Each structure stands twice: as C-alpha cells, then as structure tokens.
Amino acid sequence: MGKRIAMVGVGALGGYVGGHLARAGHDITLIDFWPANIDAIRERGLQLDGLSEEERFTVEGVTAMHVSDVQSLACRPPIDIAFISVKSYDTEWATMLIRQYLAPDGYVVSLQNCINEERIAGIVGWGRTVGAIASMISVDMPEAGKVMRTVPKMGGRHTVFRAGEVHGRLSRRIEELVELFSLVDSAKPTTNLWGERWSKLVLNGMANGVSAATGLPMVGVNRDDAVRRFSIQLAGEAVRVGQALGFELEKIGRFEAEQYALAVEGDTAALAAIEESLIPKETTANPRDDIRRPSMAQDVLKGRRTEIEFINGYIAAKGAEIGIAAPSHVKLTELVKRVERGELTPSPALLGGKA
C-alpha cells in the first residue's frame, strides 16, 4: 500500500504541490478551511496553470475536505505524511488538527514561508517534524480551485525544493520527500535545514513586505531606485542576524549571503553587482511580471492578515535577542501592520520611492 498523504492548507503552494502529487497517482487528501475552495475542487477538480502548455491541467476526483470533514479520517487508514502549508499564524491549530490522524511513524512537514518547525515540534515532537523549503517559486490562487504558477519551471537551473531533518542527517523519509517533490520540480535533500531556512527567510524578508507596503509587483519594486535599495538593506541586515545566530547561510539568489551584508556596509562594488542583477531587463521580461506579487502582497490585495510578524518581525526580534539591530525590518513590520489595519494605503512613497 502506498503512503497516505494529507495537505493541510490548499492555498497557492499547497494546491500546486498537492495537485501534482494527485496527478501522479498518490493517495492525497486536500484539507482547507475556505469552503468555496473545497467546493470548487469537488465540483470542477483542482485546476493548475503555468507558463507552458504542459503545466495546464485539471486533477479530478481528488479527495478534498473542509476542516469540518476531517473527523472522517478516523474511519480511514492513518496519515503517513502530513504537509502543513498554511500561513504561519495558523501553524499550531493546523498541526493539532492532523496530529491525531497520523500513523505511528507518520510525520509532519512544514511547507511554509517562515520558520515554523519549533511550533510544529511543540505539538507532535521533534522526532516527527521535518522541514521543506520551496525556493524561488511563485504561485498564485486567483480564485477558488485554481492555482497559477507565474515563473518558469526551474529544472536543472535551480533546485526549487529542499527537504531536511532538523538534526541535519540524511534519512529515508528525506529521500521519500525528495522523490515526491521531484514530481513537481527539481528537488534535493539538505543537511543544512536551518541555514536553508534562514536563507529563504532573507529572500522573503527583502521581497514580501516590500511589495505589500508599496503595492508594487516585484518588477516594480526592482525598478524603483529607493525601494530597491531598501530591499537590499533588508537583506543585508537579515544576513548579519542569521550569521550571528550561527547559521551557515546558502546563496541568496545569485549571490553569496555575505555580499548582501557588504553591500549595505559601504562596499560599492557589491551593491552595484546586486543592483545590476535586480534591475529588470526588458529583453528577458516574463509576460506575467506585471502581475507577479509575492504572497504577502496578494494577502493585502485580498484584505487578509499578512505574515509580516513571522518574516520581518521575526528577523527583528531574533536580532534584538542577540544585540544585532535590524531597523529596516522594524520599520517595515510597523508599516505593513498599519496597511493591514487600513491606516495607510500601499505606496512606494512609504519606503521613499516614487508615488
């Protein structure tokens, strides 16, 4: 019998990964708390889209449950692998929801933007907690039951999915996860989960909140000189915090992490190189660049709570714990919280950019 899989949270990323696993024939149950999303999947199937024809398909007949239906899992074989793919502020209850339906050797995988392994381990234990990073992938859920990837598949150019144990050793279940993720895009095991996690946090920290505060898609963020440099400042501060915490940081995009820190500490060559890589090139423009926004900016557009406290707020808090200042993260966290409350309207001017 194959492994039974649950995807708790069927938003853009959970729907994208879950849809590919279902298409490959895996026994997967999609669980979400948005009734219209589950209704749409049940009625029309889960519809996936991308930049190529082969990425456009519909998965029909997949088991989809609202949270009110989850109790029925007690009448089925237990869950072997539970992916948590909800916003960070929903991590604990989502983990608690699925915990009682896990097999004796079942485990929980954090497939999320932020660093949530400790929250998950607090509920199921460290031995049943695994981390997974989705790197440089952009997906959107424009409406219930539909997921759209807005960047090309990476394949051999960049490894999108990395799975790792919290203790850093390789294991059979990490090999198992890599096999599953390889059905979606390129994947590999990592022995550096925490370094990978913080490196992804640096990348999220320089993009998500900036797009949310300014209202700009990422191509617009990188075109505005002031906003782009604020974004680089965020990355440099986050790198220094991560290094002080003892993490072995991976590359941030095309550059070594140290280069971002140097760029905001007066190294003009490092700054120029990073800026040159970020400024959009018209000859290589993605046709969806003008609509491509990170998840936090999508949340602002939809009037939802953001993860700002779990990204930039988390970086600032960790820095404060060890005496490393991260003032740009403090500022951005405060601005996005005010945007959430309707006290401010998203604008590049909030970060010194052109209104």
Secondary structure, DSSP 8 states (H G I E B T S, - for coil): ---EEEEE--SHHHHHHHHHHHHTT-EEEEEES-HHHHHHHHHH-EEEE-SSGGG-EEE-S-EEEEGGGGGGGGGS--EEEEEE-S-GGGHHHHHHHHHTTEEEEEEEEEESSS--HHHHHHHH-GGGEEEEEE-S--EEEEETTEEEE-S---GGGS--EEEEETTS---HHHHHHHHHHTTTS-EEE-S-HHHHHHHHHHHHHTTHHHHHHH---HHHHHHSHHHHHHHHHHHHHHHHHHHHTT-----BTTB-HHHHHHHTTT-HHHHHHHHHHHS--GGG--TTTTT---HHHHHHHTT----GGGTHHHHHHHHHHHT---HHHHHHHHHHHHHHTTSS---GGGGT---
